[in-house]
Structure formats: C-alpha cells, structure tokens
C-alpha cells in the first residue's frame, strides 16, 4: 500500500521517498513504483505510461528512489524539461520468482523544479563519434572523462564539480570550474574533459572499488545556486566479485603437532602457541563465458589510443582490447587483462589471462600489468599520429605465469590455547586443516561502465583448528577433531 510521497516537488538526482505499508524485504524481492499519467512540460504535454521505477527499501514503511531520474527528467523523452506530473503511482512487489503483488494506485501531483542534468559522462578515450547510451553509472579509475552538464529552468553563469572520496585525497577534495553558456529551456550548459582534467584516482591495490562523491553546482550572477550530488563507484576494468556463501569443501586428517605430555598425579595445564606457520596454495577453478570470448575474438582492430596514465588501447565502437591473450581451439586470439583487487587476503590479485580457452588461465601475483594494443592509429597528447602502434606498459612488480589465481595462504597461530590434561592421562596437541570454497565471478567493465561476466570461479581458502587429545598412554591418545571428509575438489 502506498500512502504518500515525501515531497510534492523534486529536482533531478535528489531522493524521492515513498511512504506506505508492506513493501517487500530485499531478501525476498524488490518494490517497484509505476507512474501513469501526464507530464505538463515547458514545451509540451507528455503521456507517461507504465514507467516502472525500482526502489530501495529504507525502512519497514518507506521505499526510496535515491536519485530521481538519475541524470535526466524521467517523464520527458529528451529529459530536459521541467514541469508537473499529474497521475497515479502504483506500488508493485516483485518476488524473486517473478510473482507480482500489485497494490492500489495513489493519485499524486509531482512538480519537477529547476535542475542540473547530464548529457554526457564517458571516457575521452572513446573512439571518434562513439557515445555511451547514457552517462556512465560507474567510472574507471585512472581514466580521463569528459562531462557535459546543463541546467533546465535556471540560467547559470558557472559550473563547479567538487570531487571527494579519492584515495589519498583531502577531506575537502578538489574542485573543477567552467563557465556556462545559454542553452534551451531557459538553462545553461558547460563541459569538462577537453584538457583531460577530469580523471579519478585509480582503485587501490587492495580493493575492487571505492566511492567518489561528485557534487555538481551551478550558480548565477546573483550567487543563487542549484546542486546535485552523485556517489559514483570507481572500478577497475577487471573485477573479482564474490557472489555467494562459502561452502565447506574438505576436512583433512588431523595431525599431531606436539610431543606426548603426561598429566602426572595432579594433572597439568598445558599451553599451545605455534611459532611455525603452514602455507597452502589457493587456486581457482572456473567456467569460461563462451559468449564473451567469441565477442572478443571477433572485435575490430581499428583503434585509437590515448596516453592517459594507464595506457590502455580501446577499439572502435566502444570495445577495448586488454593486454595478454587467450586462444580458442580455432586459433583466434583476443583477451583481457587487469589487476583484480580485494577479495580474499592477502590483498590484491593480478589476473593475466594467457592460456587455451576452456582449459587454464595464466596469471601473476605481484602487481604487474600488461596492456597491449595493435592496429589502428596512435594519438597522443603531443598530437603525433601513426598508422599502427604496439603499446605495452608494465607497472612494477615481477611477472610469473602460473594458475590464474595462485596465492600463498599462511596461517600462524599466535594466540595461546590452554587445556588441562587429566591426572594419570597423556595428551597431544593436534591440528586440522579445513578447506573452504568461495564462489565468485570475474567481471569486465566496458568504457560505458557496463559489466560483462568473463568467468564463474571457485576459490579455495584454508582455515586451521587445534585441539588437545588425551589417552591412558601415548599410543592411545586420540584427537577430538572431526573425521576427515571431502565434499568437492578432491
């Protein structure tokens, strides 16, 4: 049931909350709000039919559209007119199995106030004439972007963009400014990016993403202002994303890790503190996405390359070529490469696909990155051009091809464990290794921030347990740890 909206007037990119009852819990599905009616815009009236908006449940009786329209007015095809919506909003609970529970429509009047909208936000390295369908909802760290912002219903003289949340940045962030010129619908327009000044810091080596806050402000000569804030995920071109609960894969045989200790007449309190460590190799099993590999093997070789700090080549039409390679049985090569941050300790993992399709991947763990590009033109900041190029950049560390994910896992037990040996009994410390399987996915993001799953993966991780076993003599000492068992990957 929908009881009302949090406001009767709204700006683009600002939150719009819906108050009601029985909005579905996110674990069971999502709540949508469906708009039907007429939007009376600046230039014309527009029919609004079954405009479904996905909301986030923020309380038991509240759901939120966190960014109204996101970058544009949602009731207008061009997204650039203010006005008033008159009609109904219907709440719809959609269960995970697709079942819909439709509530009663509520009559509403919602006025769109003067706002800031975005016409463009995409990397400057896009091929000539290529455009993202909409401003990117995610940004690639270390890549230069171009932005075109406009005001509607508000004539402004200057535009500023304040950026906070970058790794290594200050609490006040940094601010870019640009003059605005007159545009349609009583607004103004300005842009950034021609000098490659809008570049967000790369993602740290131990993370897969971070959130940058982008505050866009437009002011007029009287210092009146309108503003919108977007928290944007900053990502890597290639990301490792856990996507399920860890599963128990194997319990190994418990092994003794101490000598036989006597309880004596009065018993004995014994302490376990291991100063040695045990190292295991974490490895990965994967299912390759054949649709993605086919697409990469047939991509165009006409490219434009900007030297923008990451030195990555991008192919015409929005595709891009990552360094490294894989090969299909037919012998056609393409590929992807990048640094996968975060995930399981001990930190970042660099993935470098270099193997046969459907078999194994190459990889390295040491921070190296290899980006390569062949064919097309090579355009650099100095203005020089050539008919073809081969570009390779290596950023620190050393490279060694092995399994795709092959990282040492070392466990040192440094906290003391104590227990009592019963009088006249004998005790031995035992240690047992448990292997867990962590499901995850490897995802590639294109220049417009759209995700493409490269592979489903299973990562092996290890945990250790200790226990004091006791018996009437050293030969009869038995562990209290679990019996060995293997569920998968043995």
Secondary structure, DSSP 8 states (H G I E B T S, - for coil): -EEEES-SEE-TTS-EEEEES----TTTEEEEEEEEEEEEESS-EEEEEEEEEE-EEEETTEEEESSTTTTS-TTSTTS---EEEEEEEEEEEEETTS-EEEEEEEEEEEEE-SEEEEEEEEETTS-TT---SS--SEEETT-EEEEEEEEES---SEEEEEEE--TT--TT-EEEEEE-EE-STT-EEEEE-TTS-EE-----TT-SEEEEEEEEEEE-TT--EEEEEEEEEEE-SEEEEE-S--EEEEE---EE-S--EE-TTT-EEEEE---SEEEEEE-EEEEE-HHHHHHHHT----EEE--SSS---EEGGG-B--SSEEE-TT--EE--EEEE--SSTT--EEEE-EEETTT---EE-SS---EEEESSEE--TT----S--EEEE--SS------SS-EEEEEE--S-EEEEE-TT-EEEEEEEEEEEEEEEEEEEE-TTS-EEEEEEEEEEEEEEEEEEEEESSGGG-B--S---EE-S--
